Amino acid sequence: MELLKHFPYPVIRSFQEETIRLLEERWDNYDVFVVVAPTAYGKSALAKTILKGAYSASYIVPTNQLVDQFIATFPETNTLRRLDSYWCEKWQRPCPRTRGMLKNFCNGCQCGRDIATARYRRGPGIYTYHAYLAHRLYRDVLIADEAHQLIPMLQSMGEVVLWQHDYKYPSSAFKPDQLLKWAEGLPKKKQEGAKVSLLLENLRSRVPDYAVSRQRRDFNGKGTKRGEPEERDCIVLTPLSAKEHSGKMWPRDVKKVILLSATINFKDIEALGLGDRRVAYIHSPSPIPADRRPFVVYDRGPVTRANLAEATTSMASYINEILYPRHRGERGLIHATYQMSEMLRTHLIGPQYLFHDRDNKKEVYERYLATRGAVLIACGMYEGIDLPDDAGRWQVLLKVPWPSLGNPAIASLATRDPEWYTWETAKTLIQAGGRVSRHETDYGVTYCLDSTFFKLYDNGRQLMPSWFLDCLVDGGDGQ
């Protein structure tokens, strides 16, 4: 492979050149390349280099937003968007609807052209994970960005969902023992049904294969209008392993797999079923100096389920008295669970503090970006948001995001593989640290107030990338 000559910009940074040279040198000797590339690395440029250098290649990303960003930079790149996003100009309606009525595409239809190009010409293109799988856009080379997100995506493919409107389980049944009591009280015939039987098997097992949770999800089926889903209650069984479906990502047609992520290591490769392949790891340093992205850990005490209310109150006082005055006038984030967010409402008072719920997250986030000096109490925003420059100068992690051991399946897996549990926690924490300080001249500071971080560090330092370890600062008790 001769890749360097295909780099899309006149100037190449040293770490990008080193990565590309290593890919060239090792191309024939490995099946899987794991590129650990931190924030500001320029993964899009690397992906474009490979797309130009390999005639047959698919570049996949988790969201349509990332597809749009790449196409805006490299508009000549082929893509295939979600079919219902195509608009029929002739009939002024969604393209799939016209196709369904005419049993064919209109002449010159963009949707038809994109499908033909993606499916049959086998040239390079960018697609979402789901488009890649739905249309089987297999090429000689597969490049997967944000590759750590492949694991939950593959797990979701094996999920089993029991809707409350079908199974009539009690609205008050959230805990595993409550769900087990309900399921065991069903008539024997219903217990023998495939979904209830699987639920019972995993609720009773000491070594379950599925994590069981109550959720609210969009339902688009009987009783709803097409294209207008309703949010409804459900029980979700999520497989703990992604291996069952991982082969669908890279069948025999795929000769080389290139995985890009800031947080990916051998534990993820094992989880993706690639551990028996010839795997090469390429680690890149961060292009952002460590002193421009400090991750400061304060020993403000442990945050546990037992002391959650007390710890939240103490940390809210610390934010009000120390951290907010230090960053007054600068936008910032406070990462919290929804439960902690509700507790914080009585302590973080003022127009600068913006709270959201599950329904208005997008609207409140947009208001935060438009408000100088705003502080967003952010739930579930550990990754997927980009806060360069004044969009985010500081952020606070109130609690280390340990997966809940209250879920028997997670507790079982954590017992069987403590290293898995440590790395899952570290991945989320490291991703959160990357929300601020997004480029070489940017600056953003992260504060972690939960002293259980030191336990995570002691158990998982060997799993963490060196560029993250470089930015750690022991802040003592923060006084």
DAFEN-V833457 format. One line per field, one symbol per residue. psi: psi as a letter, one per 40 degrees, with the letter a starting at -180 (. if undefined). A space follows every 50 residues. Layout:
BEGIN
psi: ???
END
This chain:
BEGIN
psi: hgddeeheidhhiddddddddddddedeeidhhhhghihedfdddddddd dddhdhihhiididdddddddddgeehiihihdeehhhddefihdddddd defiiihehdddddddddddefaiihiiddddddeffhidhhhhifdded dddddddeihhhhdedefiidegdiddddddddeeiiddddeiddddddd ddddiegieihhihihihhgaheiihegiihiiihhhhhdieddeddedg addhdhhhhhidghaddddddefedeihhhhhhiihehideefighhige iihiddfdddddddddddddddddddfheiiiihhiiddddddddedghi edhhiiaddfdddddddddehheihhhhhffdieihgibedheiihhdhh ghiheehdddddddddgdddddddddddddddeedigeideihhihhheh eedddddddedeeiidddddehhhebee.
END
